[in-house]
């Protein structure tokens, strides 16, 4: 948990004293970079709610070490950025969307600079200060703008401070979105989104928040796997809620595994930035031998999917618990200047990266698929937007290029805010929405069911739907997920909900969708590698899109639960 010490004095008192509202113009579910970008770029006359499961800065953004990619160097170009993104995405990206994002990267960086994000600087030849640029795996140029090796934390602090000071924005912390409210789910003829049911962790009650515009900025679903670099909140909530509300989802077979998560019993989710390899770090076998040249001519600078599979292969071949990443041959000054956060944390764990290699393993890191959304963030449900890792925008294709994730949040967050501002000029007739009904449920005396099912699901996904897959493994996963789904549905129908139950329900939904997407792709491409179809098939260059069944109306006995 990160401290709020750097935020304006009095922000906690302002939020504690604020009267709770039930009606807003815009509800933003998620407080990472995507959600904060939307909130900050909306007009000041719109009433906005920003929801966070924990405190404001507990999303994935503060954990982003690398930075934001943008073609800023004179030797670089938008064309090169597009080409690198398409290469990493294994030709499954939408080329028009990719160019759309790359062309707006400079503007996105300028906006962050205007918000006083403290990016790392360098003295240029003319004596002026410019932005220091890292080079990361898959990039042909130095184009990653960063704040040392804690870029996400720097961005989160700066934008959170600004959001706190905005009088039109209410910050609702400790809130878990349960389900979206749409016309179709109310039994009406329209399918517009009108708000959401939200669980308040502090009170244990479910609130009704109405709004003609709802933005899903909930992050990805990496916590569906046993080992992950993501924070606890990455449980696929936005993807699952959108699917139940009638939105298409796509490309969920492409789960990115970060190649280098620190392997240590006291630190299970600390990633070692891509930039360590970009600055000359070598991947080593336990014997000290380099091996990446056997898998790709780019060596350690190959895209993440190639590096992760190479590490996974060598670990299984050797029976090794981990491999190693060594940058100790570089000057101490370079390591201390560019990687102070990684250096400090490793020293706390008894490892000095200036003198010895770091033990590393791959871990689930990023969800490249998600809710199908257009350039403005619009989904299939009117009034509902999806931005950031929750969305399947067409940018990433079969594998995300390093440091394009924060860029995606900035570009599509700004586009969604612009579209909502335009649409808000037209009045939306809001129906009367039913309150959450708990009259026929009881408190659970079997909470252990939730924790056991959570552990079983994540282990099954890691074993059967991980870095390397097969038809047989997918079938095994599908059987286990189906059983868990039926158990959790029964539990959800009879007991009062909790934050853990909400997340488990959503994780099971996303796990099922992931297995379905993986089963449809009969080739190996990008992040999806299957033993049954180990070669890439260039006739399969379309996204994997799943269409949902007709949304089920909320049940009559429990007006806000599924029938």
C-alpha positions as CSV (number, residue, x, y, z in Angstrom):
1,X,0.0,0.0,0.0
2,X,1.4,3.4,-1.0
3,X,1.3,6.4,1.3
4,X,-0.7,9.5,0.6
5,X,1.8,11.7,2.4
6,X,2.6,13.6,-0.9
7,X,-1.1,14.5,-1.4
8,X,-2.6,17.9,-0.5
9,X,-3.3,18.4,3.2
10,X,-7.0,17.9,4.0
11,X,-7.9,15.5,1.1
12,X,-8.9,12.8,3.5
13,X,-11.1,15.1,5.5
14,X,-12.8,16.4,2.3
15,X,-13.7,12.9,1.2
16,X,-14.8,11.7,4.6
17,X,-17.1,14.7,5.1
18,X,-18.6,14.6,1.6
19,X,-22.2,13.6,1.4
20,X,-22.6,10.3,-0.5
21,X,-24.4,10.7,-3.8
22,X,-26.4,8.1,-5.8
23,X,-26.7,9.9,-9.1
24,X,-23.8,11.0,-11.3
25,X,-23.2,12.1,-14.9
26,X,-20.3,9.7,-15.2
27,X,-19.2,6.7,-13.1
28,X,-15.6,5.6,-13.7
29,X,-14.9,2.1,-12.3
30,X,-11.1,2.0,-11.7
31,X,-8.6,4.6,-10.4
32,X,-5.5,3.7,-12.5
33,X,-4.1,5.8,-15.3
34,X,-7.0,5.0,-17.7
35,X,-9.7,6.0,-15.2
36,X,-7.9,9.1,-13.9
37,X,-7.2,10.3,-17.5
38,X,-10.9,10.1,-18.3
39,X,-11.9,11.9,-15.0
40,X,-9.4,14.7,-15.5
41,X,-10.2,15.3,-19.1
42,X,-14.0,15.4,-18.6
43,X,-15.6,18.9,-18.4
44,X,-15.8,20.4,-14.9
45,X,-19.5,20.8,-15.1
46,X,-20.1,17.0,-15.1
47,X,-20.5,15.2,-11.8
48,X,-18.1,12.3,-11.8
49,X,-17.5,9.3,-9.4
50,X,-14.2,7.4,-9.5
51,X,-14.4,4.0,-7.8
52,X,-11.4,2.2,-6.4
53,X,-11.4,-1.2,-4.6
54,X,-8.8,0.0,-2.1
55,X,-7.3,3.4,-1.7
56,X,-6.9,5.6,-4.8
57,X,-3.4,4.5,-5.7
58,X,-3.8,0.7,-5.3
59,X,-4.3,-0.2,-8.9
60,X,-1.8,-1.5,-11.4
61,X,-0.4,1.9,-12.5
62,X,1.9,2.5,-9.5
63,X,3.6,-0.8,-10.2
64,X,4.5,0.1,-13.8
65,X,8.3,0.4,-13.7
66,X,9.2,1.0,-17.4
67,X,7.4,4.0,-18.8
68,X,5.4,5.4,-21.8
69,X,6.5,4.8,-25.3
70,X,6.5,7.6,-27.8
71,X,8.6,8.5,-30.9
72,X,10.4,11.6,-29.6
73,X,14.0,11.1,-30.6
74,X,15.1,12.7,-33.9
75,X,16.3,9.3,-35.1
76,X,12.9,7.7,-34.3
77,X,9.6,8.0,-36.1
78,X,5.9,7.2,-35.8
79,X,6.4,4.7,-38.6
80,X,9.1,2.9,-36.7
81,X,6.9,2.8,-33.6
82,X,4.0,1.4,-35.6
83,X,6.3,-1.2,-37.2
84,X,7.6,-2.4,-33.9
85,X,4.1,-2.6,-32.4
86,X,2.9,-4.7,-35.4
87,X,5.9,-6.9,-35.2
88,X,5.4,-7.6,-31.5
89,X,1.7,-8.1,-32.0
90,X,2.4,-10.9,-34.6
91,X,0.2,-9.2,-37.3
92,X,-2.9,-9.4,-35.3
93,X,-3.0,-5.7,-34.4
94,X,-5.4,-3.4,-36.1
95,X,-2.9,-1.3,-38.2
96,X,-5.2,1.8,-38.3
97,X,-5.7,1.7,-34.5
98,X,-2.0,1.2,-34.0
99,X,-1.1,4.3,-36.1
100,X,-3.9,6.2,-34.3
101,X,-2.2,5.6,-31.0
102,X,1.4,6.1,-32.1
103,X,0.5,9.4,-33.7
104,X,-1.0,10.7,-30.4
105,X,1.9,9.5,-28.2
106,X,3.7,12.9,-28.3
107,X,0.5,14.7,-27.2
108,X,0.0,12.2,-24.4
109,X,3.5,12.8,-23.1
110,X,3.0,16.6,-23.4
111,X,-0.2,16.3,-21.3
112,X,1.6,14.4,-18.6
113,X,4.5,16.9,-18.6
114,X,1.8,19.6,-18.2
115,X,0.5,17.7,-15.2
116,X,4.0,18.0,-13.7
117,X,4.8,14.3,-13.8
118,X,8.6,14.3,-12.8
119,X,10.1,12.4,-15.7
120,X,13.8,11.6,-15.8
121,X,15.7,14.2,-17.7
122,X,19.0,14.4,-19.6
123,X,21.1,17.4,-20.7
124,X,21.1,17.8,-24.4
125,X,23.9,19.0,-26.6
126,X,22.6,22.6,-26.6
127,X,22.6,22.6,-22.8
128,X,18.9,22.4,-22.4
129,X,17.1,19.6,-20.5
130,X,15.3,16.9,-22.4
131,X,13.5,13.7,-21.6
132,X,15.7,10.7,-21.0
133,X,14.6,7.7,-23.2
134,X,15.0,4.0,-22.3
135,X,15.1,1.3,-24.9
136,X,13.2,-1.9,-24.1
137,X,12.6,-5.3,-25.7
138,X,11.0,-5.2,-29.1
139,X,11.7,-1.5,-29.7
140,X,14.1,-0.5,-32.5
141,X,14.9,2.9,-30.9
142,X,15.1,4.5,-27.5
143,X,11.5,5.8,-27.0
144,X,10.4,5.0,-23.5
145,X,9.8,8.1,-21.4
146,X,10.3,7.2,-17.7
147,X,10.7,8.5,-14.1
148,X,13.7,6.4,-13.1
149,X,12.3,2.9,-12.7
150,X,9.1,3.9,-11.0
151,X,7.2,5.6,-13.7
152,X,3.8,4.4,-12.8
153,X,4.1,5.5,-9.2
154,X,5.2,9.0,-10.3
155,X,2.3,9.3,-12.7
156,X,-0.2,8.0,-10.2
157,X,1.0,10.5,-7.5
158,X,0.7,13.4,-9.8
159,X,-2.7,12.6,-11.3
160,X,-4.2,11.5,-8.0
161,X,-3.3,14.8,-6.4
162,X,-5.1,16.6,-9.3
163,X,-8.2,14.4,-9.1
164,X,-8.4,15.0,-5.3
165,X,-8.5,18.7,-5.9
166,X,-11.3,18.6,-8.5
167,X,-14.6,19.7,-7.0
168,X,-16.7,17.8,-9.5
169,X,-15.1,14.4,-8.8
170,X,-16.1,12.2,-5.9
171,X,-13.6,9.5,-4.9
172,X,-15.3,6.3,-3.7
173,X,-12.7,4.1,-2.1
174,X,-13.2,0.6,-0.9
175,X,-15.9,-0.1,-3.6
176,X,-16.3,-3.3,-5.6
177,X,-18.5,-3.0,-8.7
178,X,-20.9,-5.9,-8.7
179,X,-22.8,-5.6,-11.9
180,X,-23.8,-3.1,-14.6
181,X,-27.4,-2.0,-14.8
182,X,-28.8,-2.0,-18.4
183,X,-32.2,-1.7,-19.9
184,X,-32.0,-5.3,-21.1
185,X,-31.2,-6.5,-17.6
186,X,-34.2,-4.6,-16.2
187,X,-36.5,-6.3,-18.7
188,X,-36.9,-3.1,-20.9
189,X,-36.6,-3.0,-24.6
190,X,-33.4,-0.9,-24.7
191,X,-29.9,-2.0,-23.8
192,X,-28.4,1.2,-22.6
193,X,-26.2,1.2,-19.5
194,X,-27.7,3.2,-16.6
195,X,-25.3,2.7,-13.8
196,X,-23.9,-0.1,-11.5
197,X,-24.5,-1.9,-8.2
198,X,-21.4,-1.3,-6.0
199,X,-20.4,-3.1,-2.8
200,X,-19.0,-0.9,0.0
201,X,-16.4,-2.9,1.8
202,X,-16.6,-0.7,4.9
203,X,-20.4,-1.0,5.5
204,X,-20.9,-4.3,3.9
205,X,-23.8,-2.9,1.9
206,X,-24.5,-2.6,-1.8
207,X,-25.1,0.8,-3.2
208,X,-26.9,1.8,-6.4
209,X,-25.0,4.4,-8.5
210,X,-26.9,5.7,-11.5
211,X,-25.3,7.5,-14.4
212,X,-26.0,7.8,-18.2
213,X,-22.3,7.1,-18.8
214,X,-20.2,4.4,-17.2
215,X,-16.5,3.8,-17.9
216,X,-14.8,0.5,-17.3
217,X,-11.2,1.2,-16.4
218,X,-10.8,-1.8,-14.1
219,X,-7.5,-3.2,-15.4
220,X,-6.8,-6.8,-16.5
221,X,-7.3,-10.3,-15.2
222,X,-3.8,-11.5,-14.4
223,X,-4.8,-12.7,-10.9
224,X,-6.6,-15.6,-12.6
225,X,-3.1,-17.2,-12.6
226,X,-1.2,-18.6,-9.6
227,X,1.9,-16.4,-10.2
228,X,1.4,-12.8,-11.2
229,X,3.1,-9.4,-11.1
230,X,-0.2,-7.7,-10.9
231,X,-1.8,-6.2,-7.7
232,X,-4.6,-8.0,-6.0
233,X,-7.3,-6.0,-7.8
234,X,-6.5,-7.4,-11.3
235,X,-9.5,-9.8,-11.2
236,X,-11.1,-9.1,-14.6
237,X,-14.1,-7.3,-13.1
238,X,-14.7,-5.1,-16.1
239,X,-14.4,-7.9,-18.6
240,X,-16.8,-10.1,-16.7
241,X,-19.4,-7.4,-16.0
242,X,-19.3,-6.2,-19.6
243,X,-19.8,-9.8,-20.9
244,X,-22.8,-10.3,-18.6
245,X,-24.2,-7.0,-19.8
246,X,-24.0,-8.0,-23.5
247,X,-20.6,-6.9,-24.7
248,X,-18.4,-8.9,-27.0
249,X,-14.9,-9.8,-25.7
250,X,-11.9,-10.7,-27.8
251,X,-8.3,-12.0,-27.8
252,X,-8.4,-13.4,-24.3
253,X,-6.1,-16.2,-25.3
254,X,-3.2,-13.7,-25.3
255,X,-2.1,-13.4,-21.7
256,X,1.3,-11.8,-21.4
257,X,3.8,-13.3,-19.0
258,X,6.5,-11.0,-17.9
259,X,9.8,-12.8,-18.4
260,X,11.5,-11.5,-15.3
261,X,9.6,-11.6,-12.0
262,X,12.0,-11.7,-9.0
263,X,12.2,-15.2,-7.6
264,X,12.3,-14.9,-3.8
265,X,10.2,-16.4,-1.0
266,X,9.5,-13.0,0.5
267,X,8.5,-11.3,-2.7
268,X,6.1,-13.0,-5.1
269,X,5.1,-10.3,-7.4
270,X,8.0,-7.8,-7.9
271,X,8.9,-7.5,-11.5
272,X,12.3,-6.7,-12.9
273,X,11.8,-4.0,-15.5
274,X,12.2,-4.7,-19.2
275,X,14.6,-1.7,-19.1
276,X,17.2,-3.8,-17.2
277,X,17.6,-5.9,-20.4
278,X,17.4,-2.8,-22.5
279,X,20.4,-1.3,-20.6
280,X,22.5,-4.4,-21.3
281,X,21.3,-7.1,-18.8
282,X,22.1,-10.7,-19.7
283,X,19.8,-13.7,-19.1
284,X,21.8,-16.6,-17.7
285,X,21.3,-20.3,-17.0
286,X,22.3,-21.5,-13.5
287,X,25.7,-22.4,-15.1
288,X,26.2,-18.8,-16.0
289,X,25.8,-19.4,-19.7
290,X,23.8,-17.0,-21.9
291,X,21.1,-18.7,-23.9
292,X,18.7,-16.2,-25.6
293,X,20.7,-16.1,-28.8
294,X,19.5,-19.7,-29.4
295,X,15.9,-18.6,-29.5
296,X,16.0,-15.2,-31.3
297,X,18.7,-13.1,-33.1
298,X,17.7,-10.1,-30.9
299,X,18.8,-12.0,-27.8
300,X,17.7,-10.3,-24.6
301,X,15.9,-7.6,-26.6
302,X,13.4,-10.0,-28.2
303,X,9.7,-9.3,-27.4
304,X,8.3,-10.6,-24.1
305,X,6.5,-13.7,-25.4
306,X,9.7,-15.0,-27.0
307,X,11.8,-14.3,-23.9
308,X,9.1,-15.8,-21.5
309,X,8.9,-19.0,-23.5
310,X,12.7,-19.3,-23.7
311,X,13.0,-19.0,-19.9
312,X,10.1,-21.5,-19.4
313,X,11.7,-24.0,-21.8
314,X,15.1,-23.8,-20.2
315,X,13.6,-24.1,-16.7
316,X,11.7,-27.2,-17.6
317,X,14.6,-28.7,-19.6
318,X,17.0,-28.2,-16.6
319,X,14.5,-28.7,-13.8
320,X,15.6,-25.3,-12.5
321,X,13.5,-23.3,-10.1
322,X,14.6,-20.1,-11.7
323,X,17.1,-18.5,-14.1
324,X,19.1,-15.3,-13.7
325,X,19.3,-11.8,-15.0
326,X,22.7,-10.2,-14.7
327,X,23.5,-6.5,-15.1
328,X,26.5,-6.5,-12.7
329,X,28.9,-5.9,-15.5
330,X,27.5,-2.4,-16.0
331,X,28.9,0.6,-14.0
332,X,27.4,1.0,-10.6
333,X,26.5,4.6,-11.5
334,X,24.2,3.4,-14.3
335,X,22.4,0.9,-12.2
336,X,22.0,3.4,-9.3
337,X,20.7,6.1,-11.6
338,X,18.3,4.2,-13.7
339,X,17.1,1.4,-11.3
340,X,17.0,2.9,-7.8
341,X,13.7,1.2,-6.9
342,X,14.7,-2.3,-8.1
343,X,18.2,-1.9,-6.5
344,X,16.7,-0.8,-3.1
345,X,14.1,-3.6,-3.0
346,X,16.6,-6.3,-3.9
347,X,19.0,-5.0,-1.3
348,X,16.2,-5.3,1.3
349,X,16.0,-8.9,0.3
350,X,19.7,-9.5,0.5
351,X,20.6,-9.2,-3.2
352,X,22.9,-6.6,-4.6
353,X,22.3,-6.4,-8.4
354,X,25.5,-4.4,-8.8
355,X,27.5,-7.4,-7.7
356,X,25.4,-10.5,-8.5
357,X,22.7,-11.7,-10.9
358,X,19.0,-11.6,-10.0
359,X,17.0,-14.8,-9.8
360,X,14.0,-14.5,-12.1
361,X,10.9,-16.5,-13.3
362,X,8.1,-15.6,-15.7
363,X,4.8,-14.5,-14.2
364,X,1.4,-13.5,-15.6
365,X,1.6,-9.8,-16.3
366,X,-0.9,-8.3,-18.7
367,X,-4.2,-9.1,-20.4
368,X,-3.9,-8.2,-24.1
369,X,-7.6,-9.0,-24.8
370,X,-10.7,-7.7,-23.2
371,X,-13.9,-5.9,-23.9
372,X,-14.2,-5.0,-27.6
373,X,-14.1,-1.2,-27.9
374,X,-13.7,1.3,-30.7
375,X,-11.3,4.3,-30.9
376,X,-13.6,6.3,-28.6
377,X,-13.7,3.6,-26.0
378,X,-17.3,2.7,-26.9
379,X,-18.5,-0.8,-26.3
380,X,-21.5,-2.7,-27.7
381,X,-23.7,-1.3,-24.9
382,X,-24.7,2.4,-25.4
383,X,-23.4,4.6,-22.6
384,X,-20.8,2.0,-21.6
385,X,-17.1,2.6,-22.3
386,X,-14.0,0.4,-21.8
387,X,-10.4,1.8,-21.7
388,X,-7.0,0.6,-20.7
389,X,-6.3,-3.0,-20.0
390,X,-10.0,-3.8,-19.6
391,X,-10.4,-3.1,-23.4
392,X,-9.6,-5.0,-26.5
393,X,-8.8,-1.9,-28.6
394,X,-6.9,-3.5,-31.5
395,X,-3.5,-2.0,-30.4
396,X,-1.8,-5.0,-28.9
397,X,-2.7,-7.9,-31.2
398,X,-1.2,-11.2,-30.1
399,X,1.4,-9.6,-27.8
400,X,1.8,-6.1,-26.2
401,X,4.9,-4.2,-27.0
402,X,6.7,-3.0,-23.8
403,X,5.5,0.4,-22.5
404,X,2.5,0.6,-24.9
405,X,0.1,-0.1,-22.0
406,X,0.3,3.3,-20.3
407,X,0.2,4.9,-23.7
408,X,-3.0,3.1,-24.5
409,X,-4.5,4.3,-21.2
410,X,-3.7,7.9,-22.0
411,X,-4.8,7.9,-25.7
412,X,-8.1,6.1,-25.2
413,X,-8.8,7.7,-21.9
414,X,-8.6,11.1,-23.6
415,X,-10.8,9.9,-26.5
416,X,-13.4,8.5,-24.2
417,X,-13.6,11.7,-22.2
418,X,-14.0,13.7,-25.4
419,X,-16.8,11.5,-26.7
420,X,-18.6,11.5,-23.3
421,X,-18.4,15.3,-23.2
422,X,-20.0,15.5,-26.7
423,X,-22.7,13.0,-25.9
424,X,-23.5,14.6,-22.6
425,X,-24.9,17.6,-24.5
426,X,-27.9,15.4,-25.3
427,X,-30.2,14.6,-22.4
428,X,-30.6,10.9,-21.5
429,X,-33.9,9.8,-19.9
430,X,-33.0,7.8,-16.8
431,X,-35.5,5.1,-15.7
432,X,-36.3,4.3,-12.1
433,X,-33.7,1.7,-11.0
434,X,-34.4,-1.0,-8.4
435,X,-32.4,-1.1,-5.2
436,X,-30.3,-4.1,-4.3
437,X,-32.4,-6.7,-2.6
438,X,-31.0,-8.9,0.1
439,X,-34.3,-10.0,1.6
440,X,-33.8,-13.6,0.7
441,X,-30.1,-14.2,1.4
442,X,-28.2,-15.0,4.6
443,X,-24.7,-14.6,6.0
444,X,-22.4,-17.4,4.9
445,X,-21.0,-19.8,7.4
446,X,-18.8,-21.4,4.7
447,X,-16.4,-18.7,3.7
448,X,-13.7,-21.3,3.2
449,X,-15.5,-22.3,0.0
450,X,-14.4,-19.0,-1.5
451,X,-10.8,-19.2,-0.6
452,X,-10.5,-22.9,-1.7
453,X,-12.2,-22.3,-5.0
454,X,-10.0,-19.2,-5.6
455,X,-6.8,-21.3,-5.1
456,X,-8.1,-24.2,-7.2
457,X,-9.0,-21.9,-10.1
458,X,-5.6,-20.1,-10.2
459,X,-3.6,-23.3,-10.0
460,X,-5.7,-24.9,-12.8
461,X,-5.2,-21.9,-15.0
462,X,-1.4,-21.8,-14.3
463,X,-1.0,-25.6,-15.0
464,X,-3.3,-25.9,-18.1
465,X,-3.7,-22.4,-19.7
466,X,-0.2,-21.0,-19.0
467,X,2.8,-20.2,-21.2
468,X,2.5,-23.5,-23.1
469,X,-0.9,-25.1,-23.8
470,X,-2.5,-28.1,-25.5
471,X,-6.0,-29.2,-26.4
472,X,-5.9,-31.8,-23.5
473,X,-4.8,-29.1,-21.0
474,X,-7.6,-26.8,-22.2
475,X,-10.1,-29.6,-21.8
476,X,-9.0,-30.2,-18.3
477,X,-9.2,-26.6,-17.4
478,X,-12.7,-26.3,-18.9
479,X,-14.0,-29.2,-16.7
480,X,-12.6,-27.7,-13.5
481,X,-13.8,-24.2,-14.4
482,X,-17.4,-25.5,-15.1
483,X,-17.5,-27.2,-11.7
484,X,-16.3,-24.1,-9.9
485,X,-18.7,-21.9,-11.8
486,X,-21.7,-24.0,-10.7
487,X,-20.5,-24.0,-7.1
488,X,-19.9,-20.3,-7.0
489,X,-23.2,-19.5,-8.7
490,X,-25.1,-21.4,-6.1
491,X,-23.1,-19.7,-3.3
492,X,-23.7,-16.2,-4.9
493,X,-27.4,-16.9,-5.1
494,X,-27.9,-17.8,-1.4
495,X,-25.4,-15.7,0.6
496,X,-24.6,-12.1,1.1
497,X,-21.8,-11.0,-1.1
498,X,-18.2,-10.0,-0.1
499,X,-15.3,-8.5,-2.0
500,X,-13.7,-11.9,-2.3
501,X,-16.8,-13.5,-3.7
502,X,-17.3,-10.7,-6.3
503,X,-13.7,-11.2,-7.5
504,X,-13.9,-15.0,-7.6
505,X,-17.2,-14.8,-9.6
506,X,-15.5,-12.5,-12.1
507,X,-12.3,-14.5,-12.3
508,X,-14.2,-17.7,-13.1
509,X,-16.1,-15.9,-15.8
510,X,-12.9,-14.6,-17.4
511,X,-11.2,-18.0,-17.0
512,X,-14.0,-19.6,-18.9
513,X,-13.8,-17.0,-21.7
514,X,-10.0,-17.4,-21.8
515,X,-10.2,-21.1,-22.3
516,X,-12.9,-20.6,-25.0
517,X,-10.7,-18.1,-26.9
518,X,-7.6,-20.4,-26.6
519,X,-9.6,-23.4,-27.9
520,X,-10.6,-21.4,-31.0
521,X,-7.1,-20.5,-32.1
522,X,-5.7,-23.5,-34.0
523,X,-2.2,-22.1,-34.3
524,X,0.6,-20.7,-32.2
525,X,0.9,-16.9,-32.4
526,X,2.3,-14.3,-30.1
527,X,1.5,-15.1,-26.5
528,X,-0.6,-18.2,-27.4
529,X,1.5,-21.3,-27.9
530,X,0.0,-24.7,-28.2
531,X,1.7,-28.0,-28.6
532,X,-1.0,-29.3,-30.9
533,X,-0.5,-26.5,-33.4
534,X,3.1,-25.2,-32.8
535,X,3.4,-23.2,-36.1
536,X,2.0,-19.9,-37.0
537,X,-0.8,-20.0,-39.6
538,X,-1.0,-16.7,-41.6
539,X,-4.5,-17.5,-42.7
540,X,-5.6,-17.0,-39.1
541,X,-5.0,-13.3,-38.9
542,X,-8.3,-12.2,-37.4
543,X,-9.0,-11.5,-33.8
544,X,-10.8,-14.1,-31.7
545,X,-14.2,-12.6,-30.9
546,X,-16.8,-14.1,-28.5
547,X,-20.4,-12.9,-28.7
548,X,-22.4,-13.1,-25.5
549,X,-25.8,-14.6,-25.1
550,X,-28.7,-12.3,-24.7
551,X,-28.3,-10.6,-21.2
552,X,-30.4,-12.3,-18.5
553,X,-32.8,-10.0,-16.7
554,X,-32.2,-9.6,-13.0
555,X,-34.2,-12.2,-11.0
556,X,-37.7,-11.4,-9.8
557,X,-37.1,-12.6,-6.2
558,X,-33.8,-10.9,-6.0
559,X,-34.3,-7.9,-8.2
560,X,-30.6,-7.2,-8.6
561,X,-29.3,-10.7,-8.9
562,X,-29.3,-13.0,-11.9
563,X,-32.3,-15.2,-12.4
